[in-house]
Amino acid sequence: MKALILAGGENKRLPVIKGFLEIEDRRIIESNIELLNGIFDCVIISTNNPECYFYLGVPMVGDIAKYRGPMTGILSALVSLEAPELFVTACDMPFIKPELIRYIVDKWAESWDAVIPIFDNKPQPLFGIYSKKLVKEMENNIRRGIRSLGEFLKKIDVLYISEEEVRAIDPDGRSFVNINTLEDFEKEMRAKQARLI
């Protein structure tokens, strides 16, 4: 199985590329590539700005449709890559637990369209597996202007990993923390300092 890091967001709320924020003196995206390389055959970045990521030396794929967003990134990768399924995560998630990824991968079966964990009583669509079988359905949704992954999941055959299962591995749901704003980043830095005291 291959892994896809979504790095195609417009980054409007941060003055720097989200994946380039440093946690423990290392860019988030660099840490995540190393983590994912320990689990998957290959790690790919979904981006429309490949020049920013050349230095990482990993394959990249750009959007095949003009509509930006996570679904377009996932669709583009499923269409472009020789992969029957992809594990998908985002470039701005700095606290991913590899044990949770392995648990999700162990649950995968080709009979499913996707495998998605639940946390805080909600599906977490940017931390799961998507099948190539979904290409046509995704194309149809994007054409109709329906680009919400949350809505999309309601229409397909999803194996949900229960919150109880998730919390047994990641009690505080740290794997799902993402950094969208400087406030998010500063909050995480303060929380880290508090844990060290």
N, C-alpha and C positions, 0 to 999 in steps of 0.2 A: 504494500500500500504506500501511496505517496501522500505527502502533506503539503497543504497550500496555506501560505500566510497572506492574508488580505492586507495590502498596503496601498490601496487605491483611493482612500478617502481624500476629501478636499482639504482637510486640515485647517478649517476656517477659524477654529477657536484657539489655536496654538501658534506661536511665532516660529516654531521649529517643527520638523517632521516628527510625528508622534513616536514612531519606532526608534528615533534617534535620541530620545530622552534617556538619560543615564540613571540606572539603578545599581547601586554598589559598583560604581565606576565602570559600568559597561552599558552600551546601548541595548535597549530592550530587544530589538530585532536580532542583534548578534547573539544574545543569550538564548533566545528562542530557537534560532537556527541550530545552535549547538545541541540544545535539548531535543529538538525534533529529529535531528540526524542520528541520535542515539536510539530512536524508535522506528523510524521509517526508512524506506529504500532511497527516498529522494525528497528534498524540500524545494518547493517552488515559491517564488514571490509573485503575487498578482499586483501589477502596478502600471500606471500610464506614464510614469516618470522613471524609466529604467536607468537613466544616467546617475540617479541618486544611489542606486544599489549595485552598480557594476563591481564596486570594490569587494562585495561579499562573495563573488564568484559562484553564485547559484543561478539556476535557470529562472527565467522570468516569463510571464505571459501578460499581455495587455488586453484591454476590453475589446470585444468584438461587436459591441453595440454602443450607441451613443449615450444610453441611459446609465449614469453612474450609480454605484451602490453595490452592496455585498452580493446581491443575487447575480448581478451582471458579472462580477469578478469570478464567482463560482461557476456560472454558466460558461464563461470564456475558457476557464481552465478545463472543465469537463469536455468541451468541444475540442480544444487544442491538444490535449495531452493523451497519450496512450495509457489511460488508467481507467479501470472499470468503476473505481470509487476514489474519493479523496477525503482525507481528514482535513478539516478547515478550522483555522483560528485567525485571530487578528493580530496586527503588528504592535498593538498598544496594550497587550495583556502581559504584565511583567512578572506575575506570580504563579504561572502555570505549574501544576503538579504533574510530573510525568506518570505517576501511579494512576491518576485519573484518566489520562489519555489511554494508557494500556488497558484499563478496565473497559473503556468505551470500545476500543479496538477488539477486545476479546468478545464483546457482545455482537459484533458485526456478523451478519449473514446476508448472502446475496438476495434473499427473499425480501429484504427491507429496502425502502427507498432512502431512508436516512436513519441515523441513530443520534439522538439528541438528549443531553442531560437536562434535568429540571433543577432549578434553584430559586429560592424565594417564591415558590409556587408558579414559576414561569419557565417556559422553555428557553434554553440558551443557544440560539441558532448559530452563533459564531464560535462554537466549540463542539463540533460533531462531525459525523461522516455523511457524505452525500454521494448517491449513486449516479452513474452516467445515464441510467434509465430516465433521469429527471430532465434531460436536455429539452425535449419537446415541450413539456409542461412549463419549464422556466421561460423558454422562448415565448410561449403564448402569453404568460403573465406579463412579461416585460413589454410585449407588443400592446397589451391592453392597459399599460401604465400601472399595473399592480406589482410593486417592487418590494413589498414588505415580506421578509423571510418568515416572520411570525404568522402572517396570514397564509403564506404558501404552505407552511407545515400542516395547516388544518386540512389541506386537500390531498395529502399524500400519505403513504403507508410508513409511519414513523414508529420505531422502537424508542420509547422514552425511558431513560435511566432515571429512576425515581429519586426524589430528593433525599430519601433515607439512604439509598445506596451512595449517592454523591457525598453526603455528610459523613459517612463512614470513612471516606478517604480524604475529604477536604472539608472539615467541619465548618469553617467560616466562608467557604466559597471563594477563596482567594484566587482560584484559577480563572474566575469570571470578572475580576477587577480589570477595568480598562481605564486608560488615561486619555480623557477627551479635552481637558482644559488645564491651564496652569494651576488652578485651584485643586483639581484632582491630584496633580503631581505633588503639590505642596502638602496636601492632606496625607498622602501616603508617606512622604518623607517625615512628617511629624509623627505619624503612627509608628514608623520604623524606629525613630529616636526613643519614643516612649517604651517600646518593647526592649530596648537595650538598657534602659535605666533600671 
